[in-house]
Amino acid sequence: MIDYEFPLNERVRTLLRLEGLFTKINYYIAQPNAADHQTALLVLFEILEVASRADLKPDLLQELERQKRMLASLHNNPQISEEAVDVKLAEIEHTSARLFEINGKVGQHLRDNEWLMGIKQRACIPGGTCEFDLPSYHYWLNQDVTLRRNYLQVNLAPMLPIRDGLAIILKLLRESGKVYHFTTQQGNFQQMQGGRVAQMLRVRLDPTLPCIPEVSANKYVLNIRFVAADYAAKSSVYDQDVNFDLTFCSL
């Protein structure tokens, strides 16, 4: 099955973007080739840009604190494993403490690195990181794989509390929803919300269906339009019935 996630507010949108970027950089750092490490460095710059939101760290801390209070209230509930609750509470406590240790703006250590900022500036220019433009970068790319990997990991490390905090929140968000099964009528689905507010929608489709969901939603109505997966032609409604699972996720 293919899962499509649609954030319904800016905060969740930012968390999903960062989650995807952290997944990508971990993959590229683990690879042995210089081209992969070049890509990892570019992804690091993307993380820096997205994580620079002034309210990201306080938002994460506030939500982790709220989830900690909610989990603590589950103690003495016979239907809930106290051991599982304690494990999750300890994880939140540890991650919150590491977030508190981030001084100043997220990623400031990267902004203070003149060499990295020089590469970042040139990377905005098509073909701007050629060896004749950045010979020191070319030298770095030709160093031993262990040296390059360690350098990337050292520069990523101060941002890992952000990754760990958003991972907890997104996991809880994804687990919060109830799955409903629906069938569209000729590629269009509409449901009245009745004031129900979700933070994220998840649409699950059979990968053999040649269509892609497009979502628009507010607290009054949800619309899902399934368009034909034709990469060469102008998008058009997939005019067949579609079976899909829909999950409303909200913390």
C-alpha angles and dihedrals in degrees: 000000000000117000119208116193121201117190114213098199137038095250095058090042090057093047092051092049091051092046090055092047094049089050091052096047092049089053096048095044090055092056119092101221127098090228090058092050090049088055091046090056091051090050089051088058089051091052089051092054096047095042092050092085105125093223099047099093096043090045091054093046092047093050093045090052091050091050090048091056092048093049093046089056089061092069113116091023104134091209093057127070107239090203091057091048091050092050092052092045091052090050091052092047092051094047093046091052091052091049090052088055092062104104121207123340119357110260096015090138088064094049089052091055106092093192094054093044089052090056091045091053093050092044089068089065116079105253089358097137097064116141093253090056096045111020092167089056089049088052091052092049089055094053124103115293092240092056092050093045093049091049091053093046093049091052093045095047098080089057097050094092086064089053093048093047095051091044090060093047096046092047091053090045093052092047093049098074134086117227119235126189120221141170120214125222107237096329100311127101128181131177130178111234100203091213094308110150122206128180096209139011123211120201118191120197138177104257090224090066107098095220142093127213122237114194134201119173145163134165091281107045141010121209125188119185117191112210126195114262095235109143095190103044135062111276115269135175115273097237097203129091113267127205112210144156120238126197126190108208122196134155 
